[in-house]
Amino acid sequence: MAECLIACRSMTYAQRADRVLSRAGLHGVNVTKIKNGFDKEGCVYGVKLQQKMLSEALEVLAEQGLTPRGVYAITTEGEYKELPI
């Protein structure tokens, strides 16, 4: 099961994205803190979800005016690979 991460600008923003996605019927989304060293600006939070849900999740977030900082595939080694938005 391939996972991806939608990076958000703050924990509050990630929690809001989680609520919006849940209300849209996209379940299995988890708010997570991204490991240190991921970003030069400090802590980064995001929502982790199955990659098959990504396009629908991005559409739902866009409809609500929520723009992600970035979108990343999570490799089997636990590394993040940036995906085009």
C-alpha positions as CSV (number, residue, x, y, z in Angstrom):
1,M,0.0,0.0,0.0
2,A,1.8,3.1,-1.3
3,E,1.5,6.2,0.9
4,C,2.0,9.9,0.3
5,L,2.1,13.0,2.3
6,I,0.6,16.4,1.8
7,A,2.8,18.9,3.6
8,C,1.1,21.8,5.3
9,R,2.4,25.1,6.7
10,S,1.5,24.4,10.3
11,M,-0.1,21.8,12.6
12,T,-3.3,23.7,12.7
13,Y,-3.4,23.8,8.9
14,A,-2.8,20.0,8.8
15,Q,-5.6,19.4,11.3
16,R,-7.9,21.6,9.2
17,A,-7.0,19.6,6.0
18,D,-7.7,16.3,7.9
19,R,-11.2,17.5,8.9
20,V,-12.0,18.7,5.4
21,L,-10.9,15.4,3.9
22,S,-12.8,13.4,6.5
23,R,-16.0,15.4,5.8
24,A,-15.5,14.6,2.1
25,G,-15.5,10.9,2.8
26,L,-11.7,10.4,2.5
27,H,-10.9,8.3,5.6
28,G,-7.6,6.8,6.7
29,V,-5.9,10.2,6.6
30,N,-3.5,10.9,9.5
31,V,-2.0,14.2,10.7
32,T,1.8,13.6,11.2
33,K,4.9,15.5,12.1
34,I,7.5,15.2,9.4
35,K,11.0,14.2,10.5
36,N,13.6,16.8,11.3
37,G,15.8,17.9,8.5
38,F,12.9,17.7,6.0
39,D,12.7,21.5,5.7
40,K,15.0,24.4,6.5
41,E,12.1,26.3,8.1
42,G,11.8,24.0,11.1
43,C,9.0,21.6,11.9
44,V,6.6,20.6,9.2
45,Y,3.3,18.9,9.6
46,G,1.2,17.2,7.0
47,V,-1.5,14.6,6.3
48,K,-0.5,11.1,5.3
49,L,-2.8,9.1,3.1
50,Q,-2.9,6.3,0.6
51,Q,-1.5,7.4,-2.8
52,K,-4.7,6.2,-4.6
53,M,-6.6,8.9,-2.7
54,L,-4.1,11.7,-3.6
55,S,-5.8,13.3,-6.6
56,E,-9.2,13.4,-5.0
57,A,-7.7,14.8,-1.8
58,L,-5.9,17.6,-3.6
59,E,-9.2,18.5,-5.4
60,V,-11.1,18.6,-2.2
61,L,-8.4,20.8,-0.5
62,A,-8.3,23.2,-3.5
63,E,-12.1,23.6,-3.4
64,Q,-11.7,24.7,0.2
65,G,-8.8,27.1,-0.6
66,L,-6.2,24.9,1.2
67,T,-3.0,25.0,-0.7
68,P,-0.3,22.4,0.3
69,R,3.4,23.3,0.7
70,G,4.2,20.2,-1.2
71,V,3.2,16.7,-2.0
72,Y,5.5,13.7,-1.4
73,A,5.5,10.0,-2.1
74,I,6.8,8.0,0.9
75,T,9.3,5.3,-0.3
76,T,9.6,1.9,1.3
77,E,12.7,3.2,3.1
78,G,10.7,6.0,4.7
79,E,12.2,8.7,2.5
80,Y,10.2,11.5,0.9
81,K,10.2,12.0,-2.9
82,E,8.6,15.2,-4.1
83,L,5.7,14.9,-6.5
84,P,4.5,17.5,-9.0
85,I,1.3,19.2,-7.9
